[in-house]
Amino acid sequence: MMVRTLPTAVATLALVAIASVNANAQAGRQAPRQAGAASQTVSGVKVGYTDVAAVVGLGGIGEAGLALGGRFEKIIKPLPNMADGLLGIRAGIDWYSFSVLGYSWSYIPISVSANYHFKMENKKWDPFVGAGLGYYVVSEPSGYAGPGYNSGIYFVGVIGTRYFLNDNMAVYADAGAGAGSLHVGLSWRIGKGS
């Protein structure tokens, strides 16, 4: 299933990225026309950076088509011995459902991962990789006599990125962290961090 839906997910991510770059370019061309307008700077992620994201999972698991979810991450520590990267702790939750032969199941994957954020010269980009654990909460239909789907623990291996549209909002994408082959959405900074 993932192999068939991955090209669609990648194409969707590319369209989101192109649209955000075009929107940024439009805003950049309009800014000089406004008298006294300050140039938009992006500080990117740093220790203390915290955000929340709303995501849609594409290329769902099993019979699911779309998943809805959220992410929360806080950057907690510099890693000078690891190419000056940053350590972040991310929590995620997703929801999806599917039906087979008139029976419906719902899944709620909840996960936590430690993420390594690469040091970037261009602060608009924030690529990261991470690993952690998750727990599936499975709700089965009553009266179903077929093979069971159980709640349980699963391994999380995540790769993702943010592309900052401004200092407080970014296009967000991750793969491997929840209920879809690829999750895309928007993230918003909480507070100012350090």
C-alpha positions as CSV (number, residue, x, y, z in Angstrom):
1,M,0.0,0.0,0.0
2,M,2.8,2.4,0.9
3,V,4.6,1.9,-2.4
4,R,1.5,2.7,-4.4
5,T,0.7,5.9,-2.4
6,L,4.2,7.3,-1.9
7,P,4.4,9.0,-5.4
8,T,1.1,10.8,-4.7
9,A,2.3,11.8,-1.2
10,V,5.7,13.1,-2.6
11,A,3.8,15.1,-5.4
12,T,1.5,16.6,-2.8
13,L,4.5,17.7,-0.6
14,A,6.2,19.2,-3.7
15,L,3.1,21.2,-4.5
16,V,2.8,22.5,-0.9
17,A,6.5,23.5,-0.9
18,I,6.2,25.3,-4.3
19,A,3.1,27.1,-3.2
20,S,4.8,28.3,0.0
21,V,7.9,29.4,-1.8
22,N,5.7,31.3,-4.3
23,A,3.7,32.9,-1.4
24,N,7.0,33.9,0.2
25,A,8.3,35.4,-3.0
26,Q,5.1,37.4,-3.5
27,A,5.4,38.7,0.1
28,G,9.1,39.6,-0.5
29,R,8.3,41.6,-3.7
30,Q,5.5,43.5,-2.0
31,A,7.4,44.4,1.2
32,P,9.7,47.1,-0.3
33,R,6.6,49.0,-1.6
34,Q,5.4,49.6,2.0
35,A,7.1,52.6,3.5
36,G,9.3,51.8,6.5
37,A,8.5,48.1,6.3
38,A,11.1,46.0,8.1
39,S,12.5,43.0,6.2
40,Q,11.2,39.6,7.3
41,T,13.8,37.5,9.1
42,V,13.6,34.0,10.2
43,S,15.6,32.9,13.2
44,G,14.8,29.2,12.7
45,V,15.0,26.6,15.5
46,K,17.2,27.1,18.5
47,V,17.2,25.9,22.1
48,G,13.8,26.8,23.6
49,Y,12.0,26.8,20.3
50,T,8.5,25.2,20.8
51,D,5.8,24.7,18.3
52,V,2.5,22.8,17.5
53,A,1.5,21.5,14.1
54,A,-1.7,20.3,12.5
55,V,-1.1,17.6,9.9
56,V,-2.9,15.5,7.4
57,G,-1.6,12.0,6.8
58,L,-1.5,10.9,3.2
59,G,-1.1,7.3,2.0
60,G,-2.8,5.8,5.0
61,I,-2.0,2.5,6.6
62,G,-4.2,-0.4,5.7
63,E,-7.6,0.6,4.3
64,A,-7.3,4.2,5.7
65,G,-7.3,7.0,3.1
66,L,-6.5,10.1,5.3
67,A,-5.4,10.6,8.8
68,L,-5.7,13.8,10.9
69,G,-3.1,14.6,13.5
70,G,-1.1,17.0,15.6
71,R,2.5,17.5,16.6
72,F,4.2,19.2,19.5
73,E,8.0,19.7,19.7
74,K,10.4,21.5,22.0
75,I,14.1,22.0,21.2
76,I,15.9,21.2,24.5
77,K,19.6,21.0,24.0
78,P,22.5,21.9,21.7
79,L,24.7,19.0,20.5
80,P,28.1,20.6,19.8
81,N,29.8,17.1,19.5
82,M,27.3,16.1,16.8
83,A,27.9,18.7,14.1
84,D,26.3,21.5,16.2
85,G,22.9,20.0,15.8
86,L,20.0,20.4,18.2
87,L,18.0,17.8,20.2
88,G,14.2,18.1,20.2
89,I,11.5,16.1,21.9
90,R,8.4,15.6,19.8
91,A,5.0,14.2,20.7
92,G,2.5,13.2,18.0
93,I,-1.1,12.0,17.9
94,D,-3.1,10.9,14.8
95,W,-6.5,9.5,14.1
96,Y,-7.8,7.4,11.2
97,S,-10.5,4.9,10.6
98,F,-11.5,2.3,8.0
99,S,-14.3,0.0,7.2
100,V,-14.4,-3.5,5.8
101,L,-17.5,-5.6,5.2
102,G,-19.7,-3.1,7.2
103,Y,-17.4,-3.1,10.2
104,S,-15.4,0.0,11.2
105,W,-12.1,0.3,13.1
106,S,-10.5,3.4,14.4
107,Y,-6.8,3.9,15.3
108,I,-5.2,6.5,17.4
109,P,-1.4,6.3,17.2
110,I,0.4,8.3,20.0
111,S,4.1,8.7,19.8
112,V,7.2,10.4,21.3
113,S,10.5,10.7,19.7
114,A,13.9,12.3,20.2
115,N,14.8,14.3,17.1
116,Y,18.1,15.5,15.8
117,H,17.9,18.8,14.0
118,F,20.7,19.5,11.5
119,K,22.5,22.8,11.6
120,M,21.6,24.8,8.6
121,E,23.0,28.1,7.2
122,N,19.6,28.8,5.6
123,K,17.4,29.2,8.7
124,K,14.2,28.8,6.7
125,W,14.9,25.0,6.5
126,D,14.8,22.7,9.5
127,P,15.5,19.1,8.5
128,F,15.4,16.5,11.2
129,V,15.6,12.7,11.9
130,G,14.4,10.9,15.0
131,A,13.6,7.7,16.8
132,G,11.2,6.8,19.6
133,L,8.2,4.7,20.6
134,G,4.5,4.9,20.0
135,Y,1.3,3.2,21.2
136,Y,-1.7,2.3,19.0
137,V,-5.1,2.6,20.6
138,V,-7.4,0.4,18.5
139,S,-11.1,0.5,18.7
140,E,-12.7,-2.6,17.2
141,P,-16.4,-3.0,16.2
142,S,-18.6,-5.1,18.4
143,G,-19.7,-8.4,17.0
144,Y,-16.8,-8.7,14.6
145,A,-15.6,-12.4,14.5
146,G,-12.6,-12.1,12.2
147,P,-9.0,-11.7,13.1
148,G,-8.3,-9.1,15.8
149,Y,-6.5,-5.8,15.6
150,N,-4.8,-5.1,18.9
151,S,-3.6,-2.0,20.6
152,G,0.2,-2.1,21.2
153,I,3.6,-0.5,21.2
154,Y,5.4,0.3,18.0
155,F,8.8,1.7,17.0
156,V,9.0,5.2,15.5
157,G,11.7,6.1,13.0
158,V,10.9,9.6,11.7
159,I,12.4,12.0,9.1
160,G,11.0,15.4,8.4
161,T,11.5,19.1,7.8
162,R,10.0,22.5,8.4
163,Y,10.1,25.4,5.9
164,F,9.5,28.7,7.7
165,L,7.2,31.1,5.9
166,N,7.9,33.6,8.6
167,D,9.4,33.5,12.1
168,N,6.2,32.1,13.6
169,M,4.8,29.7,11.0
170,A,6.2,26.9,8.9
171,V,5.1,24.3,6.4
172,Y,5.7,21.0,8.2
173,A,6.2,17.5,6.9
174,D,7.2,14.2,8.4
175,A,7.3,10.5,7.4
176,G,7.3,7.5,9.7
177,A,5.8,9.1,12.7
178,G,2.1,8.2,12.7
179,A,-0.8,7.0,10.6
180,G,0.3,7.9,7.0
181,S,3.2,7.4,4.7
182,L,3.6,11.2,4.7
183,H,2.2,13.9,7.0
184,V,2.0,17.5,5.8
185,G,0.6,20.6,7.4
186,L,1.5,23.8,9.2
187,S,3.3,24.5,12.4
188,W,3.0,27.5,14.7
189,R,5.6,28.8,17.2
190,I,4.5,29.0,20.8
191,G,6.2,31.8,22.7
192,K,9.6,33.2,21.8
193,G,12.0,30.6,23.1
194,S,15.5,31.7,24.0
